[in-house]
Amino acid sequence: MGSTTEKYYENQPNNKEINPSEIRTKSDFEKTYPLLAIEFQKIQKEQYDLFASKMMDYGLGNISLGSDLSIPEDRDLSLTGIWLRCNDKINRLKNILKRNGKTYVAGEASIDSWIDISNYGIIAMLVTRNKWK
């Protein structure tokens, strides 16, 4: 059986290292949709800030489950945990939508679940690419 990376990828990521100076170059997308591009980047910054804060609180162990994720079975278990966390968030959103936006957790709006789902997607990519270290 192949590695977890081979198992979960249909499209292989470009293995070329990204030069940080290349990230900010204007793309056709940014030229065509400048306001959307700016807002998307603002959201990414918000997600990153939340991710960084939570990482400082949780550390790596809540995702790695005490493993170093060096073997495919441990990565599979970690990805299953991420899937379950996403499922919890999706069910929370489903219930909020059914109640027309009413939430019962003080100070936690539905947008928080959307952010968590998005961040869990990125965490799953980090685990799958063996970068969760």
N, C-alpha and C positions, 0 to 999 in steps of 0.2 A: 504494500500500500504506500502511496506517495505521502509526502509531508502534508501537514495541515494546510500550508499555503497552497499547494497544488490542489488539495481537496476542495477548498472553498473559493478559489478564483476561477472565473471563466475568462476574464481579461486580466492578463498579467500587468502589474503596474510598470511604468517606465522606471527602470532601476537607476537611471541617471540621477546623480545628486543634484538637488535644486540649489542654485546659487541665490541667496537671499536678495541680491540686487536685481535678479530676473523677475521676482515676484511682483514688483510694482510697475512693470512696463505696461503701457497702454495696449490693450488687446482690441480687436475688432468689437468684441462685446462691450467693452468699456466706452468705446467711441460711439457705438450705436445706442447704448442704454446707460448713459452716465449716472443718472439718479439711482437706477436699480443696482448698478455696480457698487455705488457708494453705500447704499443701505445694506446690501448683502455683506459687505466688508465690516460695517458697523455691527451687524448681528454676529458675524464670526468673532469679532473682538469680544463682544458680550459673552458668547459661548466659551471662548478661551479663558476669560477672566473667571467665570464660574468654575470651569474645569480646573484651573490652577488652584483656586481656593479650596475646592473639594479635595483635590489631590493632597494638599497640605494637611487637611483634616483626616482623610482616610488612608493615605499612603497607597502602596501598590497591592497590598495583601487582599483587599476586598475583591479585586478582579482576579488576581493570580491564585487566590484560595490557598495561600501558603506555599505555593510551588514557585519555581523559577521559570515555569512554562517552557522548559527546554525539550520536553517530549510531546509528541502530537496528542497523546491522550489527555495530558494536562491542559493543553490549549483548547481541546474539544470541550473539556469540562468548564473551562473559563468562558468559552463562547456560549455554552448552554446557560451559564449564570447570567451573562449579558442579555441573552434572549429572554430569560425569565424576567429580568428587570424591565426590559422594554415592554413585555407583555403586561406587566403591572401598570406601567404608564399608559399604555393604550387602553386598558380597561378603565383606568381612572378618567381618561379623556372621554371615553364612550359614555360613562355615567354623567359626567359634567354636561356633555352635549344633550343627553336625554333630559337633564334637569334645566335646560336652557341657560347654562352658564353658572348655576348655583354650585358653590364649593363649600365644603365643611371644614377644611383645614385653614385656619386663620393665616393670612399673609401669603398664601400659596395659590396663585392664579393658575389657570389652565396653561398659560404660556410657559410656566415652569416645567410642565410635563413635556411640552414640545422641545424645549431646550435640552432636557435630560435625554430624550429619545435621540436627538441629533448627536449629542455628545457620546452616548453609548454606541452609536454607529461608528464614530471616529475611534473610540476605544476598541471596538471589535476589529477595525482595520489595523490598529497598532498591534493587537494580540496576534492577528492572523499573519501579519508581516514580521512577527517575532521582534517587535520594537518595544514591548511592554517591559521595560527594565529600569 
